[in-house]
Amino acid sequence: MADVDAVIVGAGAVGLAVARCLAVRGLSVIVLEKHAGFGEETSSRNSEVVHAGMYYPTGTLKARLCVAGAHAIYQYCGARGIEARAIGKLIVAPDAEDVGSLEELLARGQANGVDGMAMLDGPAIKRLEPDIVAEAAIHSPVSGIFDSHSYMLALLGEIEDNGGALARRTPFEGAAMVDGDWHVRTGGDSPTTISASHLILSAGLWSTQAGHLVDGLPPEHVPQTFYARGNYFRYGGKAPFRHLIYPMPGATGLGIHVTPDLSGHARFGPDVQFIERLDYQVDEGRKTAFIDSIRAYWPALDPDLLAPDYCGIRPKIGNGVKGFEDFRIIGQDVHGTERLVCLFGIDSPGLTSSFAIGQHVTEMVVPQ
């Protein structure tokens, strides 16, 4: 008999959400995390935005899980006193030639089931945000911000309340199927082997490495992971806007946007900068590009108040290096390996989608 029903590799927001959903369904779970705490990489270095789901092609996992995940985040956080505010978002088209693309984005969001979206003209934009200069904008009232650390802490609390555990400083060293169960090898100060009925890889930036450590997982189903660093710059003083302000999205990202944070300040970013190795140092040389991008919709920007803040790194796979790539959440029907679920390329909107991803993976493991 296996030691546990499921081992989850990775204690980011997605791994914790998967473990929480399995645990409340009555499965025994252990989450392996190589760091001293949970959510120390991609999950803790982002905008803490609740995305509404208008950016992604209709019918894709990103579209479906983002829309469902946003609803779930507000409901989950609201029930637990965790800050989650639907402050609204403006996606702005500074020039007339951008309005057609904005209308396409509006239609896609409506097709995806995003609530309350509306097109605004210049005067309507000014009524909401007087300092924004734009021909038109989409107003998304359900977009917002939330306290992602408290959210992850609540997920962990539910895991533990239901008998699960987080194994900190316990790196995943490999797994093989032995006598019908996964034998999962761990490192750290007390290396051991844990037997589990199910194995779930949610290793984020390390998904490729984790995939190659699983005996029996065909290598053609393990995509290469590329690192996309996103730099953030903080704006001095009070937040200049009440809403999230986004430019038109680019091929590999949503553009340099402004996020009023829960403390009343604001940060700009992220940009997209592909790097060869993990490096969390803000590239101050990107400031000029930030200024040019921001001034397209906010000419009154004072560049002297823009200072380096922090950066995050997102895992990109496949077409995601140059354009859209969907989440890859694959099970036996795709890779042929029994009782194994692999999550690859969980970049934005991974945080917003995390609760819904947890439910999706649980249905793969324990079908209704």
N, C-alpha and C positions, 0 to 999 in steps of 0.2 A: 504494500500500500504506500502511495506517495506521501511525503512529508506534508505537502500543501497542495491545494487545488491549482494554484497559479503563481508563477513567479513573473513579476513585471520588471523589466530592466529599464531604469531611468525614472527619477523622481522629479521631473519637471511637471508643469501644470497638467499636461496630457497624461503622463504616466500615473500621476496621483488620481486624476479623474477616472481613468480606467480601473485602477485598483479599488477606488471608492465604490464604483458601480458594481463591480464583481462582489465586493465584500457585503454590500447591503442586499445582494441577491443570495447571500448565504455561503459564498465560496471563501475558503481560507486563502489568504494572499500574503506574499512577501514582496516588498519593493526593494530592489537593489539600487543603491546610489553610491557612486565612487567618492563623491564629495562629503564634507562634514554636515551639510544641510541640504534641504530640498530646494529645487528651483534656482540653482546658483548660476545657470548659464542663460540660455535664450529666454527662459520664463521670467527672469528678474531684470532683463536688460531690454526693455521695450517701451512702447508709449503708454501702456495700460489703457488702451482704447478698446471699447466695445464696438466692434464693426457691425454694420447693419446687414451687409451681404450683397451690395449692388455691383461690386466689381467683377464678379466671377461668372463664367459662362453658365447659363441656365442648365440645371440638371447635374452639374459636377458635384463631387463631394464637397469642395470648398463652398459652393453656393448653398447647398442644402444644410451642411453642418454649421456654417456661419450663421445663417438665419435662425436655425433651431438653437444654436449655442448662445446667441445673444439673448433670446427669450429666457433661456435657462439661467444664464448668469444673473440677470436682473431678479428673477424669482428666487434663486438660491441665496444670493447675497441679501436681498430684502428680508428674507425669512430669518436671517442670522445677524442682522444689524451691521452688515459689512457695507461700507460705502460703495455705492454704484449709482451714478447719476447719468440720466439720459439728457445731457446738456445740448444735444443737437450738433449737427455738422453742416457746414456749407462747403460744397465742392464748386470752386469758382472757375469760370472761363474768362480770363482777362481780355481776350480779343474776340472779335465777331466770328472769325474763322473757327473758333473752338466750340461754338454753340451747337453745331451739328453733332459733334462727338458727345457733348453733354446730354443732348436729347437721346442719343443711343444708350448712354449710361442710365438715364432715367427709365427708359423702356426695359432695359435688362433688369434693373432693380425691381420694377413692378412685376416682371415675369418671375423673378425669384421669390416673390412674396414679401418683400420689404414693405413695412407699413409706413404710411404717411408721407411719402416722398412727394415733393412739389418743385416745379420750376419757378424761379424768381427772376424778375428783371432788375435793372440797375437800381431804381428807386426802392424796391422792396428789400434789396440787399442792404441799402443804406439805412433803412429803418431798423434792421437787425444788428448790423455792424457798420457804423458810419465811416470808419477808416478804410474799409475795403473798396478797392477800385476794380470793377468787373462788369462785363457786358451782361452776364447771366450767372446763375448759380442753381445748384440743386440743394434744397433744404431737406435734410434727413433728420427728423426729430427723435428717432429712436437710437441714434448713435450716441455714445457716451464714454465715460471714463469710470474706472473702478479700482479698488485696492486689491491688486493681484496677490500680494503677499498674504493678506488676511484670508483671501479666498483659498489659496493653497493650504494654509494652516487649517482651515475648516475641513477641507478634503481629508487631510491627514488625520484630523481628530475623528472623523467618521470611520476611516480605515481602522484606526486603533480601537474605537468603540465597538466595532464589529469583529474584533479578534485578529485583525491584520497587523502587520508590522512593517516599519521602514528600517532597513539595514543600512546604516550610514557607514561611510568609509569602506564600502564593500564592493569593489569593482567586479564586473562580470568578466569571467575568464574563458567561458566557453560552455557548450551544452551538447549533449548527445542523447539519443533515445536508447534506453537500456531496459529490456524486459517490459516494454510498454509504457514507460514513464520517462520524462525528461530528467536527466541528471545534469544539474546546473552547477558549474564550478565557479567558485568565487575566490577573490584574492583579499588583500588587506592584511591587517594584523593577525586575523584568525581565519586563514583559508579553510574552506570547507566545501562539501558537495551537498546540494539540496535536491531532493527528488520532487518533481511536480507533474501534475497531469497536463498542465498547459503552460506554454512559454509565450510571453508577449514582449516583443522588442519595441521599446519607446525611448530610444537612446539619443534622439535629437541630433546634435552635431556629430555624434559618434555612431550613427546608425549603420554606416557602411562597415566600420570595423566590427561592430557587434554582429552584423549579418554574416560576415565571413568566419565568425567564431562558432557558428551553429553547424554541427555535422548534419549533413543531409539536406541543407538548404542550397538548391542549385545556384551557383554564382551568377548566372545570368539574371536572377531575380534580385540581386543586390546592386542597386545603382550607386554610381560614384557620387559622393557628396562634395559640393563646392561651397566655400565660405563667403557669404556676402555680409561685409561689415556695414553697419549703419551708424554713422556719427550723429550725435545730438549736441546742439548748442542751447544753452539756457539764456533767457532774456532777463536782464536786470530789472528790478522793480516789479510792479503789479502786472498781472497778465493783461496784454493789450486787447484781448477779445474774450467774449463770453462763450462763444461756440468753438468747436473744433473747426479749423480752417484748412481745407485741402485744395491743392491745385489739381489740374487734370492729371490722371495717373499716367505713368510712363510704362515702358515695355516690361521692366523688371521690378517695379515698385510703385507705391502710391504717391510718390512725390514728396518734396520737403514741406511738411505741414506743421501747423502750430497746435500744440495741445495744452490747454489750460489744465494744470494739475490740481490735485485735491488740496494742496496747500495754498492755492491762490497765485502761483507763479506760472510761468509758461516755458515750454521748451520747443525748439524747432528741430525737425528731423523725423525719421532718418533719411539719409541719402543711401545710395547703393554703391559699395566699393568692394570689388572682389579681391580677396587676399589669398595668399598661398598657405598661411598658417594662422592659428588663432593668435590674435593680437588685439587687446582691449584698450589700446592707447588711442585717444581721439586724434585724428589727423587734422591739426590746426590749419593746414594748407587748404582745407576744403571750405574755409570760411568765405572766401570770395564767391565761390559757387553758391553758397547758401544765400549770401546777400543778394546776388543777381536773381535767384529764384524767388525769394521772398518779396523783393521789390516789385515783381511783376504783378502782385495783387495787393501789396501794402507799401506804397511808395514812401510812407513816412517812417519806415524802419530807421532806427538809429543804430548803425553798425557798432558803435562803441559799447553798446549795452549787450552785445552778443558775445558770449564767452563759452569756451569748450565745457561740456558737461560730462558725458559718458558715451559709450558706444555699446551696441549689441551685435551679435553675429547670428545670421539666419542660415539654416541648411537649405541649399538649393540643389535640385537634381534635374536631370534631363533637360527639357525645354525651358525650365525655370531660369536657366542662365541667361536666356535671351528674350523670354516671353512668359506665357502662362504654362504652368505645369500643375496638375492636380495633386492633391494628397494621394499617396500610395499606401493604402491600408489593405494588405493582402493576406489571405489565408490559404488553406490547403487547396481550394478550388483553383488557385492561380499557381502556387509554387509546388504543390504536391506533397508537402511535408505535413504530417499529421499533428494536429493540436498545437500549431504554431501560427501566431499572428505577428506580422511585421509592419511597422509604421515607418515610412521613409518620406523625406521631403516635407516634414510638418513645419512649414514656415508660416508667415502671416496668411490667413487669420487663425493660426493655431491656438493662440490663447483664448480668443473669443469662442472658438469652436470646441474647446477642450471638454466641456461637460457633455456636449453632443457626441464627440468622438468616443468618450467613455461609454456612452449608451450604445453606440454603433459597434464597438469592439465587443461589448458584453453580449450583444445579440449574435455575434459570430461565434462566441465561445459557448454560450448557453442559449440556444434558440428558444423563442417562446413556444 
